[in-house]
Amino acid sequence: MGLRLHKDGMKKKIDVDSWSRKSHYEYFQTFDCPMFSITFPVRVDALYRYARENGLSFFAVCLFVLLKALNEVPQFRQRVEDGDVWEYESVDALVPVLAAAGGVFPDCCGVPGQSVRFSGTCPSVDSGGQG
């Protein structure tokens, strides 16, 4: 899953000189690849049951919950662009979904805080119920 900026989202520039994370930013700027990954187990039994009981795609429900949580953390919405640090109002996810016909992977997009929308290959999920 790749993250992208919400194309209609607002962003604000962070003043690095007065930013509380300035020392972290400067330290990681010295790395050739200033990224890291973590993996940990997560229990999703209740989420799986919810999706199944409501006739929803487990994948779509997981994506919705993940984006909702991700967008609540400001640092996950921050990006460095041309040497400046920006914080976006929200970020989306680009995920490949196998199409029923032809085995093609169309572009799909989750919209945080509203609903998870796909290009016709999966049901939509919103905070109000079944889509």
C-alpha angles and dihedrals in degrees: 000000000000122000123224134179118266101257094218094039125116122237135196128206116239117222099230093195092063096030116121089221094052095115091050091048093049092047095051092044087071092063121095089221109019096191137102138183134215131194127198137160118261126191109230101167094117092046091050091050091048092052093046095046091050097043093244131143108262088212092054093047091049091049091049093050092044093051092045091054094041093053092053090067111076094204090061089057095051123103136179112230121178091338095310125108116230131184115210125209089232144348130217132211127236110208133172115237120188110242118227093231121055100354091264121156107221122195112265130187135202116209110211121228093008115051143314109253128188132188093260098292098097136027118264120245125205135178090254098062141270121012 
